[in-house]
Amino acid sequence: MSHLMPQRHWGLWMRMHEPLGLSLRTQFVVHFWANWHMLLQWRDLVTSSLFALIPTAAMALALWTLKPFRRGGVLDFATTDGSTLLLAGVAIIVPWLAVQHLFFVYAMQRWYAPYVRRELVRRGTPMCERCGHRLPPSPPTACPECGIPLQQESKAVSG
Ligand SMILES: [Zn+2]
């Protein structure tokens, strides 16, 4: 296992941390504060929002420039029959949603998950802020899962 393996952010679903068995109420509180702290970091907020919007912006740009539904276009509403329009719509919307979902998962994983992990560490659950691996009460010098060096002073603090 390489100690410098880059953290993977792509996946079909986000992975914030290892299962902790938190109650629904605790999960809500943790995500509330993770959101709050991220809101205060405009750079992460703007970067992740812009990144997550790439597929939708690309789709909007494509529809705006190609105008497939315009009069005389390939999918002219007036001359194209309903089932073709429906099929074309599905063929456009489904891949766009799939790509949009992947970009959203990446953005959450890359920019939001660290806030969730930081909040859990703050509440006394030692874990790697980079990959969400659960750590023993006295953390080792490096994460056993992803190999990132761990700061010894980043132990649980009150608040
Ligand atoms: Zn780790």
Residues whose N, C-alpha, C, O or C-beta is under 5 A from the ligand:
A	BS01	ZN	C128 R130 C131 G132 H133 C143 E145 C146 G147
